[in-house]
Amino acid sequence: MRIRWAYAAASDLAAIRDYLREQRPSLMQSTIRKLYDTTRSLKKFPNRGRIGRLAGTRELVLSPMPYIVVYSVEHEVVHILRLIHASEDWP
């Protein structure tokens, strides 16, 4: 399995990093590392997330952190589509 990041997901990761740098600098590095490492784990376990709200997607909840990785699995590729804060209003 390969991991491919959609532009929107990469932008989400950058926005999370920027927010934490401003608001919670002590948590920035560990949070970004956890997000990145968790998405990489989908290489070995691509179906570990729950069935997604949108057709054809899956969602991996990063408990106890308030983030959800939205992704799809296609052949030998895991597509990271979005990184959503659990408090966001999204489909």
N, C-alpha and C positions, 0 to 999 in steps of 0.2 A: 504494500500500500504506500502511496505517496500522499503528502499533504499539500494542498493548494489553497492559498489565501486569496479570497476575493478582495477587490479594492476596498469595498465597504467594511470588511472585517479588519483589514489592516488599518483603516482610518479609525475604526472603533478602538483598536488597541492603542493607537497613538493618542486618541482623545482621553482614554482612561489614564494613560501615563501622564499626560499633561495636567489633568485634573489632580491626580495624586501628588504630582510634583508641587503644585500650588497649595493644596489643602491638607495633605497627609504625607509629607515627604518621607517620614520614617517607614511608611508602608509601601512606597512606590516600587522599590526593587523586588521585594518578596512577592507582591501581588502580580506584577508583570511576569515574573519567573513562573509563578504558579499557573497563570493563564496560558503561557506559552508551553510549559511542560505538559499540561493537561491536554492541550490540543495535539501535541506530538504523540500522546499515548493512544490516540485514535488510530495510529498506524497499525497497532497490534490488535486493538479491540474496537473496530469501527462501529459496531452496533450496540455499544454499551449505553448510549443515551436513549432516552425515551422517544417514542414517536412524536414528531413535531406537530405544531399547530398548523403549519402550512404543508400541503401535500408534497410528498417526496423529501421531506426534511426530517432530521432528528435533532434533539435538544439534549445537551449535557449540562446539568445543573452543577455548579461548582460550590457546593455547600462546604463550609459555612459562609463562603463569600457570596455576595449578591449578584453573581454573574451567570449568564446562560450562554453557552456556545451553541449557535445554530449552524448545522452543517448538513451536507448530503453525501451519500456514498454512491459512487458511480464506477463500476468496473473495479479498477485497482487504484482509484483516487478518492480521497476524502476532501471535499470542498468545504472549507471554513467560510461560511457565508456572512455571519454577523457575530459580534460579542455584545450581548444586551444586558443592561443592568436590570435586575428583576423588578425594580419599581417603574420601569418605562412602560408606557402604553404601546403595545405592539400587537400585531395579529396573532 
